[in-house]
Amino acid sequence: MHDTLLIALYAFAGAALTGLAGAAVLRGTRRRSLTASLAVVAAVGVVAMLAGTLAVAWAMFLSPHDLKVVTTVVAMAAAVSLATALLLGRWVVARSRELTVAARSFGDGGAFAPPVQPGTAELDALSRELAATSARLAESRERERALETSRRELVAWISHDLRTPLAGLRAMSEALEDGVAADPDRYLKQIRTEVERLNDMVGDLFELSRIHAGTLPLSPSRISLYDLVGDALAGADPLAREHGVRLVGAHVEPVPVEVDGREMSRVLGNLLVNAIRRTPADGTVAVAAERSPDGVVLSVTDGCGGIPPEDLPRVFDTGWRGSDARTPPAGAGLGLAIVRGIVEAHRGRAGVRNVPGGCRFEVTLPVAP
């Protein structure tokens, strides 16, 4: 028992010294290839065994013949271990390089294509994460391109919409200044109308900038949808009469919601104005409000004849106004973008779909607790 304990102590001392030396070597090679680290680990295991054996032999527990046999076995094990470590290291490094090349492709704007050759479980997990990241980056780039296109279109449309009333204001002001206006009162009324139109446009731009900046102030309060829809219908009735459009609000449930009354009135007002302007005379614009599994659905259905399927995803984009035939005489295509921004600020969502004879805009809001 005493000899066994001494052998264990001598073997441990020799192996421990080898382990410390191996740790120092690993620390010095930690920035080098994985192949070098695996070779060091394999060498440490074999040399630790040999050091322990030599320590035991030095303590006279092994005969020269036994020491020679053990040393030969350890040498053969060392050769096999080092060869295996080098092969494994080269294989892992090759898979890592393939993964690096694939990662570089989506970093340069392409799509991530995982390596064909299988790797270790960790490399496969990393490959899956890179594929998911590549997909998110692609979506982000697409949103950025769409946003940039929308901004360019908005600038072009705003410039056009500003140029027309400003040119008219300049002409009328010059006519009044030169005293050549046949009907000054009519000119003054027209100037006031154009100024109000410009003021509304600037107000929409300011509202949209606050929405995009996330600084839209909200003051939620408990409101019945019945009252909200009733006020919106009353406000849109004069415009509907002017266009010869019937407003219908028969299917409105008195469901409570917790929203900013002023902002949600603007949402319904924008949807109603949009629907009335695009519905032909003698048409009908219907407003409904009902419960659904997702919350409360406010809907405005018009008789515009429908929206082309390829345009449906762009309806709520900033500056979108559709084809020339559907473009209203006023506005810069900001109303529906403001609708979506306000609804999303209330943790809701806005959507649109075609129905027979027209389209249906839906706003889904959470039910008040």
C-alpha positions, 0 to 999 in steps of 0.5 A: 500500500505504501509503495502504491501511494508513492508511485501515485505521488511520483506519477502525479508530480511528473504529470503535473509539471508537464500539465503546467508546461503545456498550459504555458505553451497553450497560453502562448499559442492561443492566437494561433491555429486550432491545429496547434492547440490540438497538437499541444493538448495531445502532446501534453497527454502523452508527455504527462504519461511519459513524465510520470513513468520516468518519475516512477522509474527514477524512484527505482520502482521500475526496472530498466527493461520495464522502463524501455517497454513502457517508453516504447508504448508511450512513443507509439501512442504519442505518434498516433495521438499527434497524427490524430490531433493534426488531422482533426485540427486541419479538418476543423480549420478547413470547416472554419475557413469555409464558414468564414468565406460564407459569412463574408458573402452576406457581409458584402451584401449577398445571401449567406450560403452555409458550407456543403461539408458538415462541421462540428455541432458548434460550427453547425449551430454557428452556421444556423445563426449566421443564416438567420442573421443573413435573413434579417439583414436582407429584410433590413436592406429591403426595408431600407431600400423601400424607405429610401424609395418612399422618401425620394417619391415623397420629396418629389410629390411634396415639391410638386404639390407645393409648387402648384399652390405657390405658383397660384399664390404668387400670380394672385398676389401680383394681380392684387398688387398691380390692381388688375384683379377683376374680382379681388374678393374671389382672389382673397378667398382663393388665397385663403384656401390655398394657404389652408391647404399648405397649412394642412400639408405642413401639419401632416408632415410634422405629425409624420415626423413625430411618428417616425421619431417615436415622439408622438404624445398620447393621452389614452382614456377609456372611450366607447367605439360608438361615440368615436365612430359617431363623432367621425361620421358627423365630421365627414358628413359635409364632405360626403354630401359634397361628393354625393356619397352615403355614409353608413355606420349601422354595425358599430358595437359599443365596445370600450377601448383605451386610446387617445381620442384626438389621434384616433379621431384623426385615424377615422377621419383620414380613412373616411376622407380617403374613402369618400374621395375615391367612391363615385357619386351615389356610392356608399362608405360603410363604417363598422366596429366589432369584437374579434379574437385579436381585439376590436376591429374598426373598418371603413369599406368604400366603393373605389373599385378595388386596389391592384394586388401589386399595390396593396403592400404599398398602400400605407407607405409614406407618399403613396397615392396609387395611379393617377386615376386614383390620385385625389386633387389634394394631399401628398399621400401622407394620410394613410401613413399617418393612420398606420403610425398612430395605430401602431403607437396604440399597439395595434395594426392597420391593414387593407384588403379588396372586397367586392366593389371596393376595398376595406381598411381595417384597424385592430386595437386592443380591448380596454381592460 
